[in-house]
Amino acid sequence: MAIELHCFGESGNAYKAALPMELAGLDWRPVFVDFFNGATRTEAYRRDINAMGEAPVMVDGDVTLTQSGVIQQYIVEKTGRFGGADAAEAREVLRWQFWDNHKLSGQAGTVRFLMNFVPEEKRPQPVIEFMQARLRSVYDILETHLTGRDWIVGRDVTVADFSCCSYLYYPEPFGFDRADWPGIDRWLGNIQSLDGWKHPYDLMPRGG
């Protein structure tokens, strides 16, 4: 039976789970979550799918997991891929996943949502500008780290890469331009060159 991933294309967090499953060749299918019409806020979703009211949610037989980092770790355990070459690399992968969730995706996802999915008259411009300024320092950290590196950890792609790249392929404006960050741009290109790579909008169904 195929693994089910409750997701929607606009979610970078869902992409963190979908992309490594696709690249690992797992048998999986997306189950569309109608986030923008309130699906995750319904009593049924919180009772039957995820009490936290979030996506993604992965269902593999009797195993149901939420939170993208946990799902990524499950993929590593199931396939033996993308987890780092040894225990030291695995810890470094985890360090970058935590960093991404708190510093990069947590802020980039919020800014992108405020700039593109909130009605224009309700967009809090001072908040957007404040978070964009914080993100510039975050991008600088990643840019510096990628100098002389093909991947975030070690000599091969890991879930650290899939975590940190998750919002950086989206076309909607949120203050990130690949051309401004040559190291990040090269690294994103490395991920795109992986056999089976797909853009989030080609990998998961989009909302209306």
C-alpha positions in Angstrom: 0.0 0.0 0.0 1.3 3.4 -0.9 2.4 5.8 1.7 0.0 8.7 2.0 1.1 12.3 2.6 -1.6 14.7 3.5 -0.2 17.9 2.0 -0.8 20.8 -0.4 1.6 22.3 -2.9 1.9 25.7 -1.3 3.4 24.2 1.9 7.2 24.3 2.0 6.9 22.1 5.1 5.0 19.5 3.2 7.7 19.7 0.4 10.3 18.8 3.0 8.6 15.4 3.3 7.4 14.9 -0.3 10.8 15.6 -2.0 12.9 13.0 -0.2 10.1 10.4 -0.6 10.1 11.1 -4.3 13.9 11.0 -4.6 14.2 7.8 -2.5 11.8 6.1 -4.9 9.2 5.3 -2.2 5.7 4.3 -3.3 3.7 7.3 -2.1 0.8 9.5 -3.1 -0.3 13.0 -2.1 -3.7 13.5 -0.3 -4.8 17.0 -0.8 -5.4 19.1 2.2 -7.6 22.1 1.4 -5.7 24.4 3.8 -6.9 27.7 2.3 -10.6 26.7 2.8 -10.0 25.8 6.4 -9.6 22.0 6.2 -7.0 21.8 9.0 -9.2 23.9 11.4 -12.1 21.4 11.2 -13.0 19.2 14.1 -12.8 16.1 11.8 -9.3 16.9 10.7 -8.0 17.5 14.2 -9.8 14.3 15.4 -8.9 12.0 12.6 -5.7 13.4 10.9 -3.7 15.7 13.1 -4.7 17.1 16.5 -2.2 19.9 16.0 -4.2 21.1 13.0 -1.2 21.1 10.6 0.1 19.5 7.4 2.0 17.5 6.4 0.8 14.2 7.9 2.4 10.9 6.7 0.5 7.6 6.9 2.4 4.4 6.2 0.3 1.5 7.2 0.0 1.6 11.0 2.5 4.4 11.3 1.1 8.0 11.3 3.6 10.9 11.7 3.3 14.6 11.9 6.0 17.3 11.8 8.2 17.4 8.7 11.5 16.8 10.6 10.1 13.6 12.1 8.8 12.4 8.7 12.2 13.1 7.3 13.8 11.0 10.0 11.4 8.2 9.2 12.4 8.3 5.5 16.1 8.1 6.5 15.4 5.1 8.7 13.2 3.4 6.1 15.5 3.9 3.1 19.0 4.3 4.6 19.4 7.4 2.6 19.8 11.1 3.2 20.8 10.8 6.9 24.6 11.5 6.7 27.6 9.2 6.4 28.1 8.5 10.1 26.9 9.5 13.5 28.7 12.8 13.5 27.2 13.8 10.2 23.7 12.7 11.4 24.1 15.0 14.4 25.1 17.8 12.0 22.1 17.1 9.8 19.9 17.4 12.9 21.5 20.7 13.8 20.7 22.2 10.4 17.1 20.9 10.5 16.6 22.6 13.8 18.2 25.8 12.5 16.0 25.7 9.4 12.8 25.2 11.3 13.5 28.1 13.7 15.5 30.5 11.6 14.9 29.9 7.9 11.6 28.1 7.0 9.8 29.4 10.1 10.4 33.0 9.0 10.4 32.6 5.2 7.2 30.7 5.2 5.5 33.3 7.4 6.7 36.2 5.2 5.6 34.4 2.0 2.2 33.8 3.5 1.7 37.4 4.6 2.8 38.8 1.3 0.9 36.4 -1.0 -2.0 34.7 0.8 -3.3 37.4 3.1 -5.6 40.1 1.5 -3.5 43.1 0.6 -5.3 45.5 2.9 -4.6 43.2 5.9 -0.9 42.7 5.2 1.2 44.0 8.2 3.9 45.8 6.3 6.1 46.7 9.3 6.1 43.0 10.4 7.0 41.9 6.8 9.9 44.4 6.7 11.1 43.3 10.1 11.1 39.7 9.2 12.7 40.2 5.8 15.6 42.0 7.5 16.0 39.1 9.9 15.9 36.7 6.9 18.8 38.5 5.2 21.1 37.6 8.0 19.8 34.0 7.8 20.5 33.8 4.1 24.0 35.2 4.8 24.7 32.4 7.2 23.6 29.8 4.7 25.5 31.5 1.9 28.7 31.6 3.9 28.3 28.0 5.0 27.9 26.8 1.4 31.1 28.5 0.2 33.3 25.6 -1.2 30.5 23.1 -0.4 28.1 21.2 -2.7 25.9 20.2 0.2 25.1 21.4 3.7 26.5 18.3 5.4 29.2 16.0 4.1 29.7 15.0 0.5 26.2 14.0 -0.4 22.7 15.3 -0.2 20.9 14.9 3.1 17.6 15.8 4.7 19.3 19.0 5.9 19.4 20.1 2.3 15.7 19.1 1.7 14.8 21.0 4.9 16.6 24.2 4.1 15.7 24.4 0.4 12.0 23.9 1.0 10.7 27.5 0.6 13.4 28.8 -1.7 12.0 27.4 -5.0 8.6 29.1 -4.7 7.9 31.8 -7.3 5.8 34.1 -5.1 7.7 37.1 -3.9 8.9 37.2 -0.3 12.2 39.0 -0.4 14.4 36.2 -1.7 16.1 36.4 -5.1 18.5 33.6 -6.0 20.6 35.9 -8.1 21.6 37.8 -4.9 23.0 34.7 -3.3 25.4 32.8 -5.7 26.3 30.1 -3.2 22.7 29.4 -2.4 21.8 29.5 -6.1 24.5 27.0 -7.0 23.3 24.7 -4.1 19.7 24.9 -5.2 20.8 24.0 -8.7 22.6 20.9 -7.3 19.4 19.8 -5.7 17.5 20.4 -8.9 20.0 18.3 -10.8 19.1 15.2 -8.7 17.4 12.5 -10.7 13.7 12.7 -10.0 13.7 16.3 -8.6 10.4 18.1 -8.9 9.2 21.5 -8.1 6.7 21.6 -5.2 3.9 22.6 -7.5 4.6 19.6 -9.7 4.9 17.2 -6.7 1.8 18.1 -4.7 -1.7 19.4 -5.6 -2.2 23.1 -5.2 -5.1 24.9 -3.4 -7.7 27.0 -5.1 
